[in-house]
């Protein structure tokens, strides 16, 4: 069952508008210190503790939520060993402005008289059943491991959120990373500490709501203000410059090898654009670092990113629906399965370097087109489908043959989820689930240009060292991650 989709991160506000419908019984926290509450009867593990983990199926979870909210509304604490959480004297992290971790951590106490004693805990990425967790002291809160709020911040202390707030588990194994929770379609949030090239706050807007069903949407976000106009122009100019050893040439695809490894010959009839790579300029490194910070990566490692691929699509040109990740059996000299300690493309940030008059959308062919019921504002901004006769006339003028793969792709571009280019903005989507398995629903294509020219750029981030860039063991890439990037992480840091 898909998880409940709260529009508020506070448990009691959520309870006031909907009933929790959890189908599974789960426990969270360390195995040595967890208790399960079932119908009021307490069952302890081998090392009992005052850490309470509420994992109530169906109606019981709803009843549990009601009790929590009643206790909160009457200023009565959830029972713990001391009946009140104990404050900690440990020193919290205070990131320097403009440092790598600026915005990464909660730093301000919540508007609450005492530290929180309970929260609603979701898996990494927010998909799946939540658990109600309670903690009697700072030590028990930290025993839950690294937790995030819905602003993508590491929660340092139970003084930094209100009772009943929705929190998210951090990544659980080496080679997996934090993934932004969707919350709901149209949900928009500023990303703390991350600004675009124009100095404006980068904002993340949810376009899909993944669930834990097989046919779920991929995890897709619209990124506002990622690039400045000058940065977009500089990428375009370098792509055609004679100073660029990898300047504009026919696009390639399906190969894991770089151009200097023979990959320049891997041309596809279903990818008709031109492309170049920027692997040397200061701008390219600045943009990649910005992307890593948007993804909440703990550090920047060059071997976790491809060179920025700059693309030019002219009239009629397109790219058939495809995955950005490589198959797990791509080659025998690299472990491609991230769920087994391997590496592959983890996330794509596609940069829009120009506007396009008609066409050029990024289409997710396994996701349905948004409706006004989901988000009226998004539907208006992404645009309505023009009349079929109008499209067919434009296709003819663009040289798109009836019945061709480009013609079929145009149909999908106006019947499925499609994001039109807007210069300076970007889209973010994940090619992996939070557990490291590859996401087949991330299938996407570049819609044919029906009027104008499209400039864009692919920025691919891997979950561990990319192909040919591992220095120790290409069959165990996750093991090479530095401590700042290697899960699991301790609580509060």
Secondary structure, DSSP 8 states (H G I E B T S, - for coil): ------SSSBHHHHHHH------S----S-GGG-EEEETTEEEE-SS--S-EEE---HHHHHHHHHHHHHHHHTT-----SSSS-B----------TTSTTTTSB--S--SSSS---EEEEE-GGG-S--EEEE-SBHHHHHTT--EE-TTS-B---GGGS-TTBEEEE---STT--------STT-EEEEEEEE-TTS-EEEEEE-----SSTT----EEEEET-S-HHHHHHHHHHHT-TT-TT-SEE-B-S--S-GGGTGGG-B-TTB--EEEEE-S-HHHHHHHHHHHHHTT-SS--GGGB--EEEEEE-BT--EEEE-SS--TTS-SSS---GGGT---EEEEEEEE-S--SEE--EEEEEEE---HHHHHHHHHHH-----HHHHHHHHHHHT--TTSHHHHHHHHHTTEEEE---TT-EEEEESB-TTS-B-GGG-EEE--EEES-EEEEEEEEESSS-TT--SS-TT-GGGG--GGGSS---TT-
